[in-house]
Amino acid sequence: MNTGKPLIGILTNLLAVETGIFSGAERIYVNRDYVDSVLRAGATPLLLPIIADQEAIFQQMSACDALIFSGGQDVHPHHYNEEPSHFLEAVCYERDLYEMAALRFAIQQKMAIFGICRGLQLMNVAFGGTLYQDIAKQIPEGSLAHSQKARKDEITHAVDLADESWLQRIFKKKTLMTNSFHHQAIKDLAPEFRAIAWAKDGIIEAIEKNDDSCVVAVQWHPEMMTEKHSDMHLLFCAFVDEVKQRNKKATKKVEVYAHE
């Protein structure tokens, strides 16, 4: 049954159970905010578990209209030719490899992609960029508090939006207020992306791919704010609308080919 709602795949995380009778077991999960935000925007969420089988990953991607790369652990620095510093936090190499494979397949299929927090960092690294392993230690002077102590749905700092960017077209303004929950950030931007938002200390807060694809990412956590902040709900709606428009164009192409 075709409901007309795009199917948005949300890439998940791994959690090791540390106590109780299931101690040592691994659980696949994602925070419910992602699911609720996709539903509010008029799409259907589908959670995608971390797997290693390449054919199965391709089938996962093929089942979806678009992807959301969610937040989570640090990206392992080996992926950008650095050794782990003392300030590196938890990593999941298995997740890194899965998401890079998923990203590669999704790009090949010209899918719309939305990265959030770690998702932005993973996308940058996958395309040849690098990261600050810890902002506070590597930029000790002048950096903002990028890992806030306030509640998840509270806004704590401003980001400046690039002219004629995807974000400025959505919000129709030059500055946006966001939350912030990260200690890593983009250091060297991948060549195939351009920065489209910055914090006041110069940290890159959003990127988009340098072509006509809808491959975008933000450093903050909009999914945590969609219930109370209309701007963040609008961001998810804009992504879903973009997916709908791309689906319509794809359907028209199929119809044209069918009549030739």
N, C-alpha and C positions, 0 to 999 in steps of 0.2 A: 504494500500500500504506500503510495507516494503522498506524503502529507504536505509537501512543499517546503518543509523545514530542512535546512542544511544539517548534515550530520557532522558534528565537530568532535574530532578525536582529541582527547586530553591525555598527554603522556604522563605516566604515573611515577611513583617513587617506591623505594624499598625500605621497609622498617623491620629491624631485627627485634624480636620480643626478648626482653631481658629478664623477666621474672615470671613466676607461676609455672604451671604444668606445661605450658607451651614455650618455655624458655629455649631460645636458640632457633625457633621457627622464624621464617621471613614472611612478612605480609606486604602485599602490593596495595598502595593507597594513593589518594590525592585529597587535599583539603576540600571540604564540601563547598567552600566559597566559589571554586572554579565551576562546579556543576550548576550551582544556583545562578551564577552570573550569566552562563551560557543560556540557561532556560529563560531568564528574564529578558534576554536579548532576542528571543524568538527562534532559537535553534535547539537541536537535540544533542546533548552531550553523550559521548561514548568513551569510557575509560580504556586506555590501551596499556596492557601489562608489559613489563620489560622482559624481552625474550632475546635469544641469540640466533635463532634460525632465520637466515636471510630471506628465504622464500616466504616464511610466515610474516616477517616484517613487511615485505612487499604487499602481502594480502591485507594486512592491517591498514596500510596507507591507502590501498585501492578501495577499501570499504568506506573511506571518509571523504567528505567534501573539503575539509580544512583541518588544520592542526593547531593545538595550543601546546607550547613547550612550557611546562610549569616550573615553579621554583624548587629549591632544595639545596643539596650539598654543593660544596665547591667543585669546580671542574678541575680535574687532576692537571697539575702544571706540566706533566710530561707531554701533554698534547700540544703545548706551545714551547717545547724544548727548554723547560726550566726544571730545576730540582725543587722539591718541597721546602718551603721556608718554615721557621718555627711558628709562624702565624697562620699557616694553613689549617683549616678546620676539616671536618669530616668530608671524605670523598667517596665516590662509588664508581669505580672504573667500569664495572658492568653496565651501569646506567649511561655513562659517557659513550661507550661503544654503541649501545643500542640507539641512543638519540642521534648520534652522528650518522648511523646507517639510515634511520628513519628520515632525517633531514635530507640526506642524499636522494633517497627515493622520492620524497615529496617534491623536491626541486625539479627532479626529472619529469614528474607528472604535472608540473606547473600549478601546484596546490597553493592556496592561501595559507600563510603561516603567521602565527602570533606568538612571540616569545615574551615571557614574563620573568623578570629578575634573573635567576640562573639561566632561564631560557635565552635571554639576551646574551649572556656571557658564553654559553655553549655555542650559539650560532656564530658569534664573532670568532671564537677559537676554531670552529669547524671550517671557516673560510680563510684561515691564516692569520687571524689577529691574536693579540696577547692580553693578559690581565694583570692588574695589580693584585698580588696575593693577599694583601691587606692594606686598605687605603690609609688607615691611621698611622701605620708604621712606615709606609713608603712615601706618604705625603703628610708628614707630621705637622707642618705649619699651614694653616689656612684652610684645611679641609673641614667640611661640615660634619655633623653627627648623622651619618648615613644609616646607622642601626638604632632606630629610635626606641625609647623606653615607653612612649605613649601607646595607647591601645591601637590595635591593628587598623581600625577604621578612622583614626585621627590623622589629619594632614599636618605635616611638620616642616616641610620646606618647599620652596618654589623651584620650578624648572622653566627655563626660557626656550621657546619653540622656534625652530628655523622657519624662515619665510618659505611659502609655497611647499611646505612639507605635508605629509599625510595628516599629522597631528594638527597643524594649524588650519588645514581645510576642515577638519572636524570641529575644532573648538572656536575658530574665528577670533582668536586672541593670541597675544604674544607670550603670556606667562600662565602657567598652570600650577596649582598647589597639589602636592602629592604626599603620600606616606613614604616610608623608607626603611627597609629591612635587609641590608646587605653590608658586608665588609670587604667584598671584592668589587672590581669595576674594570671596564675596558681601559687598557693602557694604549696599545697600538690597535687602531681600528682596521679591520679586515678590508682589503682593497675593493671588494665588491659591494661594500656598504657605505652609506654616508650618515654622519651624525645629524640628528634632527631635533635634539633637545639636550640641554646642559643644566646642571645645578650651578649655583652661584660660585662654587669653587672650581668650576671647569670640568667636573666629572660628567662623562657622557651618560645621558639618561634615556635616550631613545635612538634607534637606528632604523633605516629602511634600505632595502636592496636597490642598487643602481640600475634598475630596469623597470619594465611595466608590470612586474609581478607584484602581488600583495604579500611581501615578506617583510614583516615589521616586528619590532620588539621594544619593550620598555623596561627600565631598571626597577621601577617601583612595583607595588602589588595592587593594581586596580580592582582585582576580583574581591579583595577584602573590603572595598568601599562602595560597591555598586548599589547596595541597599540604601545607603544614607547620602551618597554624593552623586548628583545627577550627571556630573562630568564623566565619572568613571563608568556609569551605566551607558552613557552615550558612546564611550569608547568601544565597549563590547557590541553595541548596536551597529556602529559603523563597520566593525569587522564582519559581523554577520551579514549586513547589507551588501558588503563587497562580495562575499561568498555567493549570495543569492544572484547578484548581477553576473558573476562569472558562470554560474550554473545556467542561467538563461542564455548567455552567449554560446555556451557549449551545446545546449539543446538545439539552438537554431542552426548551428553548424551541422549537427547530425541530421536534422530535417532537410537541409539543403543537399547533403550528400545522398540522402535516401531518395530524393527526387531527380537526381542527375542520371 
